[in-house]
Amino acid sequence: MNYLLLLPVFFVLITPSEAVTTRMFKVLDTCARYRLKEKTALVAIKDLKLKYEGKEESEAELFIKLYCSVFTPNENVDF
């Protein structure tokens, strides 16, 4: 009987952690594809669902460069 009570609690606790790792993977994947020039800055911003009002590619590159640098703080990567 105790197992029936613990099972729903276990599923409720594990679901948010799965969502966080999936989102983090998508962010790291998009930043890596941007660095490898598989995506443009505007496409990467759109894929990451970031709020960006500008239209210029140079401003978008700076914006995504700063955003992705948060996820690679120990690397000296020039985008």
WORA-V537025 format. One record per residue. OMEGA is omega in degrees with one decimal (NA if undefined). D_LAST is the distance of its C-alpha to the last C-alpha in Angstrom with 1 decimal. Layout:
# WORA-V537025
omega:OMEGA d_last:D_LAST
omega:OMEGA d_last:D_LAST
This chain:
# WORA-V537025
omega:179.0 d_last:56.4
omega:179.6 d_last:53.9
omega:178.9 d_last:51.4
omega:177.9 d_last:51.6
omega:-177.4 d_last:50.6
omega:-177.5 d_last:47.7
omega:177.2 d_last:46.1
omega:178.8 d_last:45.0
omega:178.6 d_last:43.7
omega:-179.8 d_last:41.6
omega:178.2 d_last:40.1
omega:-178.8 d_last:39.4
omega:-175.5 d_last:37.6
omega:-176.2 d_last:35.4
omega:178.8 d_last:34.2
omega:179.8 d_last:31.8
omega:176.2 d_last:30.2
omega:179.6 d_last:29.5
omega:-179.9 d_last:28.0
omega:-179.1 d_last:25.6
omega:178.0 d_last:24.3
omega:179.5 d_last:24.0
omega:179.4 d_last:21.9
omega:178.1 d_last:19.6
omega:-180.0 d_last:19.2
omega:178.8 d_last:18.3
omega:-179.5 d_last:15.6
omega:179.0 d_last:14.1
omega:179.4 d_last:14.6
omega:178.4 d_last:13.1
omega:178.7 d_last:9.8
omega:178.6 d_last:9.9
omega:175.5 d_last:11.0
omega:179.6 d_last:8.3
omega:179.3 d_last:5.6
omega:178.8 d_last:8.6
omega:173.7 d_last:9.1
omega:178.4 d_last:12.4
omega:173.5 d_last:12.2
omega:-178.4 d_last:11.5
omega:-178.7 d_last:10.6
omega:178.0 d_last:14.4
omega:178.6 d_last:15.3
omega:177.6 d_last:13.1
omega:178.6 d_last:14.7
omega:-179.6 d_last:18.0
omega:179.3 d_last:17.8
omega:179.0 d_last:17.1
omega:177.8 d_last:20.0
omega:177.0 d_last:18.6
omega:179.5 d_last:20.6
omega:-175.2 d_last:19.0
omega:-176.1 d_last:21.5
omega:179.7 d_last:19.6
omega:-175.8 d_last:19.5
omega:-178.3 d_last:17.2
omega:-178.4 d_last:13.9
omega:176.6 d_last:12.4
omega:179.0 d_last:13.6
omega:178.7 d_last:12.5
omega:177.7 d_last:8.8
omega:-179.9 d_last:9.4
omega:-178.0 d_last:11.6
omega:176.7 d_last:9.6
omega:178.1 d_last:6.7
omega:179.9 d_last:9.8
omega:-177.9 d_last:11.5
omega:-180.0 d_last:9.4
omega:177.0 d_last:9.2
omega:-176.4 d_last:13.0
omega:175.8 d_last:13.2
omega:-173.2 d_last:11.5
omega:-176.3 d_last:13.3
omega:-179.4 d_last:14.3
omega:174.0 d_last:11.2
omega:-176.1 d_last:9.5
omega:174.2 d_last:6.1
omega:-177.0 d_last:3.8
omega:NA d_last:0.0
